[in-house]
Amino acid sequence: MNTVRTPVAQVPETAAELLARARELAPLLRERSDEIERARRLPADVVDLLRGAGVFRMAFGREWGGLELTSVEQTEVVEALAHGDASAAWCAVMGASTGVYSAFLEPAVAKEMFPGPDLVTAGLLQPTGRAERVPGGFRLSGRWSFGSGITHADWVTSGAFIYEDGKPYASPDGSNAHASRQFLVPREQVEIIDNWYTTGMCGTGSCDYTISDVFVPEEHTFTFGKVKGRPSPLAQPDSFTRSMCGVALGVARAALDHTRETALGRTDRMTDTAWADTFRVQVALAECEADFNATRSGVYSSMGRQWEVLAAGGTPDDLTPVERAASPLAWVHAFRTSRAIVNRLYDLLQTWSINRSSPMDRWMRDTTVMCQHATAQDRILQSAGAYLLDSKPEFGICLGIVK
């Protein structure tokens, strides 16, 4: 397991301090983007920079030495990091989810597993593995994909269906004919398959991995249906996905800033007209800014309302149907609109975009790949639409529904 090297005195104590650190890191991450992409994972010293900035403790409670940032505050930090490098920001989101998972474990167990708030958890939550019940726990085996950040993780959480005596195990309450849960395994008991060769988001190290007949104690497993730690707005089934769209927003903002800076220094060689005085450039940039502002506002307004209700002691059921559906719909819209903004700006800058030395090339590829993630897919739209129509969501966890 990785050794946490960050003295507590060096990390921020407030959301504002962490956001300032993230903004300071962004230019350095931008400078390292080529290296990160070539490595197909985050270099160890970049992971240390994120850890030293306090990024991985965003979702841990104050009693753990964490920062317990609101969802809005976490997303702002992720945006700032993505302005520098999308892969680093994506890994920050995944690693910071450790604080969320800890709320679904018994506190004493979680303290033993996560002695400090800077530990990183990676893995795939979908139940693609097999867990056979044995005395005291389970024997876990399987292969999982998209283990973002697994190359620098301390723990790996993996979803698996449960079997007993070789037969599917049903939930005791009868809610599920074949029960599944999450299984936490130390990283050293996991075999990584080095197959992360992709169009974009290359630096996330989102490799496949296998676990072969590893014993997992019962107490190292959890479901999102039962909070065992202190209740909080972050101890919710959907909270680990809320800030992911900050990666897309941060990339779109970076592309907008880059395009504006480029346009201010460019002259059309055919007409000798400054780009800043060109109608086509003015309209395209303004429309992209409008799309960005509206999309970002939708994310933060829905997220803020959700937090307001949960922080007052409410549950997701206390939101109106429209309010509850608004948050996952905003995620999807943020991913897809950010991709559209980047693609339009890529076209606006024409052949200056096509070289690998141009950040527009990477941003186009990164937004294309991140839009293939589950949080940006039609399944989220179906789930929100079904919920609004009092029908069955396919992916209810995006609405905080686990049954």
Secondary structure as GFF3:
##gff-version 3
##sequence-region A 1 403
A	DSSP	three_ten_helix	8	10	.	.	.	ID=ss1
A	DSSP	alpha_helix	15	31	.	.	.	ID=ss2
A	DSSP	alpha_helix	33	39	.	.	.	ID=ss3
A	DSSP	alpha_helix	44	53	.	.	.	ID=ss4
A	DSSP	three_ten_helix	55	57	.	.	.	ID=ss5
A	DSSP	three_ten_helix	62	64	.	.	.	ID=ss6
A	DSSP	alpha_helix	71	82	.	.	.	ID=ss7
A	DSSP	alpha_helix	86	96	.	.	.	ID=ss8
A	DSSP	alpha_helix	98	102	.	.	.	ID=ss9
A	DSSP	alpha_helix	107	113	.	.	.	ID=ss10
A	DSSP	beta_strand	121	122	.	.	.	ID=ss11
A	DSSP	beta_strand	127	134	.	.	.	ID=ss12
A	DSSP	beta_strand	137	147	.	.	.	ID=ss13
A	DSSP	three_ten_helix	150	152	.	.	.	ID=ss14
A	DSSP	beta_strand	155	164	.	.	.	ID=ss15
A	DSSP	beta_strand	167	168	.	.	.	ID=ss16
A	DSSP	beta_strand	180	186	.	.	.	ID=ss17
A	DSSP	three_ten_helix	187	189	.	.	.	ID=ss18
A	DSSP	beta_strand	191	193	.	.	.	ID=ss19
A	DSSP	three_ten_helix	202	204	.	.	.	ID=ss20
A	DSSP	beta_strand	207	217	.	.	.	ID=ss21
A	DSSP	three_ten_helix	218	220	.	.	.	ID=ss22
A	DSSP	beta_strand	221	222	.	.	.	ID=ss23
A	DSSP	three_ten_helix	239	244	.	.	.	ID=ss24
A	DSSP	alpha_helix	245	264	.	.	.	ID=ss25
A	DSSP	three_ten_helix	275	277	.	.	.	ID=ss26
A	DSSP	alpha_helix	279	311	.	.	.	ID=ss27
A	DSSP	three_ten_helix	316	318	.	.	.	ID=ss28
A	DSSP	alpha_helix	321	348	.	.	.	ID=ss29
A	DSSP	three_ten_helix	350	353	.	.	.	ID=ss30
A	DSSP	alpha_helix	359	370	.	.	.	ID=ss31
A	DSSP	three_ten_helix	374	376	.	.	.	ID=ss32
A	DSSP	alpha_helix	378	388	.	.	.	ID=ss33
A	DSSP	three_ten_helix	396	399	.	.	.	ID=ss34
###
